[in-house]
């Protein structure tokens, strides 16, 4: 998504392998989603995805989001 200001939103999705994560990912253009986080994501991968995104949407379970 590019706004009038030229800012390009870079989105990461926590819970990307779940139902909502998959649906949101399908609706967005592939260049808008810079990464996804699932239960198999390592801490290093997690940090890289978060660092490269301007917005993170969390579709994980409450137990996971507290970690």
ZITA-V143256 format. One record per residue. RES is the residue in one letter. PHI is phi in whole degrees, -180 to 180 (none if undefined). OMEGA is omega in radians with two decimals (999 if undefined). Layout:
res = <RES;RES>
phi = <PHI;PHI>
omega = <OMEGA;OMEGA>
This chain:
res = <X;X;X;X;X;X;X;X;X;X;X;X;X;X;X;X;X;X;X;X;X;X;X;X;X;X;X;X;X;X;X;X;X;X;X;X;X;X;X;X;X;X;X;X;X;X;X;X;X;X;X;X;X;X;X;X;X;X;X;X;X;X;X;X;X;X;X>
phi = <none;-111;-88;-58;-74;92;-70;-105;-74;-116;-106;-118;-123;-88;90;-66;-89;-82;-60;-68;-59;-67;-65;-63;-60;-66;-75;-92;-70;-61;-80;-83;-95;-93;178;-134;-124;-134;-63;-91;-74;-78;-62;-64;-64;-57;-61;-65;-64;-63;-63;-88;-112;-95;-140;-122;-109;-107;-112;-82;-82;-56;-63;-75;-68;-74;-61>
omega = <3.11;3.13;3.13;-3.12;-3.12;3.12;3.11;-3.13;3.08;-2.99;2.95;-3.07;3.02;-3.06;-3.05;3.13;3.10;-3.08;-3.11;3.12;3.12;-3.13;3.12;3.13;3.12;-3.08;-3.09;3.03;-3.06;-3.14;3.09;-3.14;-3.09;3.11;3.11;-3.12;3.11;-3.09;3.14;-3.10;3.09;3.13;3.13;3.10;3.12;-3.13;-3.14;-3.14;-3.12;-3.13;-3.07;-3.11;3.06;3.13;3.06;3.10;-3.05;3.05;3.13;3.08;3.13;-3.13;3.14;-3.07;3.11;3.13;999>
